[in-house]
Amino acid sequence: MIPSRATIWETYDRFPNGSVQQGDGVKILDENAVRELLRMDELIEVTADALAGFSSGKAVQPVRTVLPIQEHNGFFGLMPAYNGALGAKLVTLYPDNKVLPTHQGVILLFDPKTGEPIAMIDGRLITEMRTAAASAVATRLLARPESSVLGILGSGVQARSHLEALRLVRDFREVRVWSPRNARVFAEANGILCADSAEAAIRGADVVVVATASITPVLHGEWLSPGMHINAVGACRPDWRELDDEVVATSKTFVDSIEAAYIESGDVIAAQNVNGEIGEVIIGKKAGRQSKDEITLYKSLGIAVEDVAAADLAYRRALESGV
């Protein structure tokens, strides 16, 4: 017998304050709940564990399946993973969105012992936060300890989340931002400097974030300086670029997934230069920075174990707090 709509909603109405109770059907956590439950400092540690699990072979995760929605210039992705927690992210990327976020999605969690669905969690904010958390893990491992100048290309949600996350792992005395639009507003809102150009934001920086929607290179090798560390989080399609060939070719390059990088990352495919996965640095299988003047690069694509770990953290915090 198919339950009525009223019966379905009774499952969620039994707890009028929005609390969740384990073992009582599928729980729903919207973006406001995720914002209340996740703390960036805690998420950085959970993300490090997830990346380590992936690179050590403890996690089970295929390369994401991406379905082009050509009629609307969009993409629909499926990202399942198991690393103690079991789940999948369903995510859309619509670059032409001007009012709605370009990235939207949900993360579904299942009980790994029984296969029972246990939660549906908003994925937009988790995508934003876990991407920055992974860059913070890479920065903590690869950037020079004395790094004090941060340069950011981009002024969207990833610029905002990276500013928060990277300040937790390095003490910056100066932060500069540049983007074709909204850079000045972003700079004023966050108390940082608005650079006159991309080059001005990058020259002399110790740590760089490239978080743009560009499909052609915006960071050029001639701007780099010895000892710099770069986090690049855009250009997630094989024909998209945000780094020129010199940036990748001259850097000691780490990715979240080697297999995914050679399929999905236009920057990596073009340069064919990857030293290892950042998870391999975490577990000690690969060396990170080995000299003061070495230029290091973390090219992030975002992998499912990060999303599932973040969603599992939000779910556990919800059970503990009754949010």
KEDOGU-571403 format. One record per residue (C-alpha): residue number from 0; residue in one letter; x, y, z. Coordinates in pm, whole numbers. Example, Ala and Ser with C-alpha at 12.3 -4.5 7.8 and 13.67 -1.06 7.14 Angstrom:
// KEDOGU-571403
<k:0&r:A&u:1230&v:-450&w:780>
<k:1&r:S&u:1367&v:-106&w:714>
This chain:
// KEDOGU-571403
<k:0&r:M&u:0&v:0&w:0>
<k:1&r:I&u:134&v:342&w:-96>
<k:2&r:P&u:128&v:582&w:203>
<k:3&r:S&u:-62&v:906&w:170>
<k:4&r:R&u:118&v:1240&w:159>
<k:5&r:A&u:-18&v:1313&w:508>
<k:6&r:T&u:128&v:987&w:641>
<k:7&r:I&u:466&v:1067&w:491>
<k:8&r:W&u:478&v:1411&w:649>
<k:9&r:E&u:372&v:1272&w:988>
<k:10&r:T&u:718&v:1110&w:997>
<k:11&r:Y&u:873&v:1457&w:1012>
<k:12&r:D&u:601&v:1630&w:1216>
<k:13&r:R&u:637&v:1415&w:1527>
<k:14&r:F&u:915&v:1640&w:1647>
<k:15&r:P&u:772&v:1993&w:1617>
<k:16&r:N&u:1097&v:2167&w:1711>
<k:17&r:G&u:1278&v:2020&w:1415>
<k:18&r:S&u:1486&v:1781&w:1627>
<k:19&r:V&u:1602&v:1447&w:1496>
<k:20&r:Q&u:1578&v:1109&w:1665>
<k:21&r:Q&u:1785&v:809&w:1561>
<k:22&r:G&u:1587&v:515&w:1424>
<k:23&r:D&u:1281&v:723&w:1329>
<k:24&r:G&u:1285&v:747&w:952>
<k:25&r:V&u:1481&v:966&w:715>
<k:26&r:K&u:1596&v:1293&w:871>
<k:27&r:I&u:1619&v:1614&w:673>
<k:28&r:L&u:1880&v:1880&w:747>
<k:29&r:D&u:1850&v:2197&w:541>
<k:30&r:E&u:2122&v:2454&w:479>
<k:31&r:N&u:2042&v:2652&w:794>
<k:32&r:A&u:2080&v:2338&w:1004>
<k:33&r:V&u:2410&v:2252&w:836>
<k:34&r:R&u:2537&v:2605&w:902>
<k:35&r:E&u:2448&v:2569&w:1269>
<k:36&r:L&u:2599&v:2224&w:1307>
<k:37&r:L&u:2931&v:2238&w:1118>
<k:38&r:R&u:3236&v:2421&w:1254>
<k:39&r:M&u:3521&v:2478&w:1012>
<k:40&r:D&u:3796&v:2383&w:1258>
<k:41&r:E&u:3631&v:2047&w:1324>
<k:42&r:L&u:3556&v:1993&w:956>
<k:43&r:I&u:3923&v:2041&w:864>
<k:44&r:E&u:4019&v:1745&w:1084>
<k:45&r:V&u:3735&v:1527&w:952>
<k:46&r:T&u:3834&v:1613&w:594>
<k:47&r:A&u:4197&v:1521&w:664>
<k:48&r:D&u:4082&v:1182&w:793>
<k:49&r:A&u:3865&v:1131&w:484>
<k:50&r:L&u:4150&v:1216&w:245>
<k:51&r:A&u:4382&v:983&w:437>
<k:52&r:G&u:4124&v:705&w:419>
<k:53&r:F&u:4089&v:752&w:45>
<k:54&r:S&u:4462&v:744&w:-28>
<k:55&r:S&u:4525&v:449&w:205>
<k:56&r:G&u:4265&v:238&w:26>
<k:57&r:K&u:4030&v:217&w:323>
<k:58&r:A&u:3761&v:416&w:144>
<k:59&r:V&u:3558&v:281&w:-148>
<k:60&r:Q&u:3478&v:544&w:-408>
<k:61&r:P&u:3454&v:554&w:-788>
<k:62&r:V&u:3525&v:859&w:-1001>
<k:63&r:R&u:3206&v:1065&w:-1012>
<k:64&r:T&u:2957&v:1009&w:-1292>
<k:65&r:V&u:2874&v:1335&w:-1471>
<k:66&r:L&u:2569&v:1374&w:-1693>
<k:67&r:P&u:2578&v:1680&w:-1924>
<k:68&r:I&u:2250&v:1875&w:-1945>
<k:69&r:Q&u:2337&v:2038&w:-2275>
<k:70&r:E&u:2002&v:2209&w:-2326>
<k:71&r:H&u:2064&v:2425&w:-2017>
<k:72&r:N&u:2446&v:2426&w:-2013>
<k:73&r:G&u:2445&v:2228&w:-1691>
<k:74&r:F&u:2591&v:1915&w:-1536>
<k:75&r:F&u:2446&v:1656&w:-1298>
<k:76&r:G&u:2689&v:1450&w:-1091>
<k:77&r:L&u:2660&v:1133&w:-884>
<k:78&r:M&u:2923&v:1082&w:-612>
<k:79&r:P&u:2892&v:772&w:-388>
<k:80&r:A&u:3144&v:676&w:-119>
<k:81&r:Y&u:3199&v:453&w:182>
<k:82&r:N&u:3459&v:530&w:447>
<k:83&r:G&u:3288&v:415&w:764>
<k:84&r:A&u:2999&v:643&w:671>
<k:85&r:L&u:2796&v:544&w:364>
<k:86&r:G&u:2636&v:793&w:129>
<k:87&r:A&u:2620&v:973&w:-201>
<k:88&r:K&u:2609&v:1332&w:-316>
<k:89&r:L&u:2380&v:1432&w:-600>
<k:90&r:V&u:2509&v:1764&w:-729>
<k:91&r:T&u:2432&v:2003&w:-1011>
<k:92&r:L&u:2658&v:2262&w:-1171>
<k:93&r:Y&u:2483&v:2532&w:-1375>
<k:94&r:P&u:2746&v:2797&w:-1461>
<k:95&r:D&u:2485&v:3029&w:-1615>
<k:96&r:N&u:2293&v:3072&w:-1288>
<k:97&r:K&u:2301&v:3440&w:-1193>
<k:98&r:V&u:2061&v:3442&w:-896>
<k:99&r:L&u:2071&v:3083&w:-774>
<k:100&r:P&u:2403&v:2925&w:-670>
<k:101&r:T&u:2593&v:2759&w:-955>
<k:102&r:H&u:2644&v:2448&w:-738>
<k:103&r:Q&u:2345&v:2283&w:-570>
<k:104&r:G&u:2285&v:1937&w:-432>
<k:105&r:V&u:2186&v:1696&w:-159>
<k:106&r:I&u:2377&v:1428&w:26>
<k:107&r:L&u:2202&v:1103&w:114>
<k:108&r:L&u:2328&v:901&w:410>
<k:109&r:F&u:2261&v:532&w:470>
<k:110&r:D&u:2317&v:308&w:769>
<k:111&r:P&u:2631&v:116&w:664>
<k:112&r:K&u:2521&v:-191&w:866>
<k:113&r:T&u:2171&v:-229&w:723>
<k:114&r:G&u:2159&v:-12&w:411>
<k:115&r:E&u:1867&v:184&w:557>
<k:116&r:P&u:1838&v:547&w:439>
<k:117&r:I&u:1886&v:769&w:744>
<k:118&r:A&u:1929&v:1128&w:628>
<k:119&r:M&u:1897&v:1374&w:343>
<k:120&r:I&u:2126&v:1673&w:395>
<k:121&r:D&u:2161&v:1994&w:197>
<k:122&r:G&u:2479&v:1975&w:-12>
<k:123&r:R&u:2537&v:2332&w:-125>
<k:124&r:L&u:2693&v:2459&w:197>
<k:125&r:I&u:2875&v:2131&w:258>
<k:126&r:T&u:3034&v:2159&w:-88>
<k:127&r:E&u:3141&v:2513&w:-7>
<k:128&r:M&u:3284&v:2424&w:334>
<k:129&r:R&u:3451&v:2091&w:259>
<k:130&r:T&u:3632&v:2237&w:-43>
<k:131&r:A&u:3788&v:2504&w:176>
<k:132&r:A&u:3858&v:2252&w:452>
<k:133&r:A&u:4054&v:2034&w:206>
<k:134&r:S&u:4256&v:2338&w:94>
<k:135&r:A&u:4327&v:2415&w:459>
<k:136&r:V&u:4457&v:2060&w:505>
<k:137&r:A&u:4684&v:2104&w:202>
<k:138&r:T&u:4799&v:2448&w:318>
<k:139&r:R&u:4884&v:2316&w:663>
<k:140&r:L&u:5094&v:2042&w:505>
<k:141&r:L&u:5257&v:2228&w:215>
<k:142&r:A&u:5275&v:2602&w:284>
<k:143&r:R&u:5578&v:2741&w:465>
<k:144&r:P&u:5504&v:2786&w:838>
<k:145&r:E&u:5600&v:3155&w:820>
<k:146&r:S&u:5356&v:3229&w:535>
<k:147&r:S&u:5196&v:3567&w:603>
<k:148&r:V&u:5052&v:3699&w:273>
<k:149&r:L&u:4744&v:3544&w:110>
<k:150&r:G&u:4634&v:3621&w:-247>
<k:151&r:I&u:4286&v:3521&w:-364>
<k:152&r:L&u:4156&v:3514&w:-721>
<k:153&r:G&u:3777&v:3509&w:-706>
<k:154&r:S&u:3520&v:3674&w:-480>
<k:155&r:G&u:3241&v:3418&w:-454>
<k:156&r:V&u:3143&v:3163&w:-193>
<k:157&r:Q&u:3469&v:2970&w:-228>
<k:158&r:A&u:3673&v:3284&w:-172>
<k:159&r:R&u:3474&v:3347&w:144>
<k:160&r:S&u:3504&v:2993&w:280>
<k:161&r:H&u:3875&v:2973&w:195>
<k:162&r:L&u:3943&v:3296&w:377>
<k:163&r:E&u:3784&v:3149&w:688>
<k:164&r:A&u:3952&v:2809&w:660>
<k:165&r:L&u:4305&v:2921&w:572>
<k:166&r:R&u:4311&v:3169&w:859>
<k:167&r:L&u:4277&v:2869&w:1090>
<k:168&r:V&u:4604&v:2712&w:967>
<k:169&r:R&u:4823&v:3018&w:895>
<k:170&r:D&u:4853&v:3364&w:1049>
<k:171&r:F&u:4819&v:3612&w:762>
<k:172&r:R&u:4915&v:3976&w:814>
<k:173&r:E&u:4796&v:4072&w:465>
<k:174&r:V&u:4520&v:3936&w:240>
<k:175&r:R&u:4453&v:4058&w:-115>
<k:176&r:V&u:4166&v:3970&w:-347>
<k:177&r:W&u:4096&v:4027&w:-714>
<k:178&r:S&u:3813&v:3925&w:-945>
<k:179&r:P&u:3649&v:4082&w:-1250>
<k:180&r:R&u:3348&v:4176&w:-1038>
<k:181&r:N&u:3255&v:4219&w:-672>
<k:182&r:A&u:3615&v:4217&w:-551>
<k:183&r:R&u:3586&v:4558&w:-386>
<k:184&r:V&u:3263&v:4465&w:-209>
<k:185&r:F&u:3419&v:4137&w:-93>
<k:186&r:A&u:3732&v:4315&w:29>
<k:187&r:E&u:3536&v:4576&w:227>
<k:188&r:A&u:3308&v:4312&w:380>
<k:189&r:N&u:3606&v:4106&w:500>
<k:190&r:G&u:3851&v:4381&w:593>
<k:191&r:I&u:4111&v:4286&w:331>
<k:192&r:L&u:4282&v:4458&w:36>
<k:193&r:C&u:4133&v:4483&w:-312>
<k:194&r:A&u:4409&v:4443&w:-571>
<k:195&r:D&u:4410&v:4630&w:-901>
<k:196&r:S&u:4473&v:4316&w:-1105>
<k:197&r:A&u:4513&v:3940&w:-1078>
<k:198&r:E&u:4888&v:3983&w:-1103>
<k:199&r:A&u:4891&v:4240&w:-822>
<k:200&r:A&u:4699&v:4002&w:-597>
<k:201&r:I&u:4946&v:3720&w:-659>
<k:202&r:R&u:5291&v:3880&w:-683>
<k:203&r:G&u:5479&v:3827&w:-356>
<k:204&r:A&u:5206&v:3619&w:-190>
<k:205&r:D&u:5304&v:3318&w:19>
<k:206&r:V&u:4974&v:3133&w:-26>
<k:207&r:V&u:4741&v:3163&w:-325>
<k:208&r:V&u:4378&v:3058&w:-374>
<k:209&r:V&u:4237&v:3028&w:-727>
<k:210&r:A&u:3861&v:2996&w:-687>
<k:211&r:T&u:3708&v:3114&w:-1012>
<k:212&r:A&u:3451&v:3008&w:-1267>
<k:213&r:S&u:3699&v:3069&w:-1548>
<k:214&r:I&u:3748&v:2810&w:-1820>
<k:215&r:T&u:4074&v:2972&w:-1940>
<k:216&r:P&u:4390&v:3032&w:-1732>
<k:217&r:V&u:4377&v:3316&w:-1480>
<k:218&r:L&u:4697&v:3229&w:-1289>
<k:219&r:H&u:5024&v:3253&w:-1483>
<k:220&r:G&u:5358&v:3098&w:-1399>
<k:221&r:E&u:5551&v:3422&w:-1446>
<k:222&r:W&u:5376&v:3566&w:-1137>
<k:223&r:L&u:5491&v:3289&w:-903>
<k:224&r:S&u:5769&v:3329&w:-651>
<k:225&r:P&u:5992&v:3072&w:-475>
<k:226&r:G&u:5828&v:2903&w:-179>
<k:227&r:M&u:5471&v:2985&w:-281>
<k:228&r:H&u:5185&v:2743&w:-215>
<k:229&r:I&u:4879&v:2741&w:-444>
<k:230&r:N&u:4530&v:2602&w:-385>
<k:231&r:A&u:4333&v:2576&w:-711>
<k:232&r:V&u:3969&v:2468&w:-677>
<k:233&r:G&u:3796&v:2563&w:-1004>
<k:234&r:A&u:3814&v:2420&w:-1359>
<k:235&r:C&u:3658&v:2080&w:-1282>
<k:236&r:R&u:3605&v:1969&w:-1642>
<k:237&r:P&u:3863&v:1819&w:-1880>
<k:238&r:D&u:3839&v:2113&w:-2122>
<k:239&r:W&u:3841&v:2388&w:-1854>
<k:240&r:R&u:4155&v:2563&w:-1728>
<k:241&r:E&u:4237&v:2815&w:-1455>
<k:242&r:L&u:4615&v:2757&w:-1443>
<k:243&r:D&u:4854&v:2795&w:-1733>
<k:244&r:D&u:5095&v:2516&w:-1825>
<k:245&r:E&u:5388&v:2677&w:-1647>
<k:246&r:V&u:5209&v:2685&w:-1310>
<k:247&r:V&u:5149&v:2309&w:-1306>
<k:248&r:A&u:5476&v:2215&w:-1475>
<k:249&r:T&u:5694&v:2410&w:-1230>
<k:250&r:S&u:5505&v:2315&w:-913>
<k:251&r:K&u:5521&v:2010&w:-692>
<k:252&r:T&u:5162&v:1911&w:-759>
<k:253&r:F&u:4922&v:1719&w:-535>
<k:254&r:V&u:4558&v:1630&w:-601>
<k:255&r:D&u:4277&v:1472&w:-403>
<k:256&r:S&u:4246&v:1179&w:-647>
<k:257&r:I&u:4502&v:1096&w:-916>
<k:258&r:E&u:4251&v:888&w:-1110>
<k:259&r:A&u:3994&v:1167&w:-1110>
<k:260&r:A&u:4249&v:1438&w:-1190>
<k:261&r:Y&u:4358&v:1271&w:-1514>
<k:262&r:I&u:3993&v:1235&w:-1618>
<k:263&r:E&u:3836&v:1560&w:-1496>
<k:264&r:S&u:4102&v:1830&w:-1453>
<k:265&r:G&u:4195&v:2026&w:-1764>
<k:266&r:D&u:4493&v:2174&w:-1578>
<k:267&r:V&u:4637&v:1832&w:-1493>
<k:268&r:I&u:4554&v:1674&w:-1829>
<k:269&r:A&u:4738&v:1953&w:-2011>
<k:270&r:A&u:5051&v:1953&w:-1793>
<k:271&r:Q&u:5071&v:1579&w:-1706>
<k:272&r:N&u:5250&v:1658&w:-1381>
<k:273&r:V&u:5123&v:1507&w:-1056>
<k:274&r:N&u:5346&v:1410&w:-765>
<k:275&r:G&u:5080&v:1238&w:-559>
<k:276&r:E&u:4760&v:1268&w:-359>
<k:277&r:I&u:4735&v:1497&w:-61>
<k:278&r:G&u:4610&v:1198&w:139>
<k:279&r:E&u:4943&v:1026&w:69>
<k:280&r:V&u:5120&v:1318&w:235>
<k:281&r:I&u:4889&v:1287&w:537>
<k:282&r:I&u:4969&v:917&w:584>
<k:283&r:G&u:5341&v:967&w:516>
<k:284&r:K&u:5352&v:776&w:190>
<k:285&r:K&u:5468&v:1082&w:-7>
<k:286&r:A&u:5684&v:1376&w:101>
<k:287&r:G&u:5530&v:1721&w:92>
<k:288&r:R&u:5739&v:2036&w:81>
<k:289&r:Q&u:6108&v:1946&w:88>
<k:290&r:S&u:6271&v:2285&w:44>
<k:291&r:K&u:6200&v:2646&w:135>
<k:292&r:D&u:6198&v:2760&w:-229>
<k:293&r:E&u:5985&v:2479&w:-368>
<k:294&r:I&u:5654&v:2588&w:-524>
<k:295&r:T&u:5371&v:2359&w:-421>
<k:296&r:L&u:5025&v:2319&w:-573>
<k:297&r:Y&u:4710&v:2151&w:-448>
<k:298&r:K&u:4469&v:2099&w:-739>
<k:299&r:S&u:4131&v:2017&w:-588>
<k:300&r:L&u:3841&v:1855&w:-768>
<k:301&r:G&u:3640&v:1756&w:-462>
<k:302&r:I&u:3577&v:1388&w:-396>
<k:303&r:A&u:3282&v:1204&w:-249>
<k:304&r:V&u:3453&v:1088&w:72>
<k:305&r:E&u:3483&v:1455&w:174>
<k:306&r:D&u:3110&v:1516&w:121>
<k:307&r:V&u:2998&v:1200&w:298>
<k:308&r:A&u:3232&v:1265&w:592>
<k:309&r:A&u:3102&v:1622&w:627>
<k:310&r:A&u:2740&v:1509&w:602>
<k:311&r:D&u:2801&v:1235&w:858>
<k:312&r:L&u:2954&v:1490&w:1093>
<k:313&r:A&u:2650&v:1717&w:1056>
<k:314&r:Y&u:2416&v:1422&w:1114>
<k:315&r:R&u:2598&v:1311&w:1429>
<k:316&r:R&u:2602&v:1665&w:1566>
<k:317&r:A&u:2229&v:1691&w:1495>
<k:318&r:L&u:2159&v:1373&w:1692>
<k:319&r:E&u:2370&v:1504&w:1981>
<k:320&r:S&u:2217&v:1851&w:1991>
<k:321&r:G&u:1861&v:1794&w:1878>
<k:322&r:V&u:1887&v:2054&w:1602>
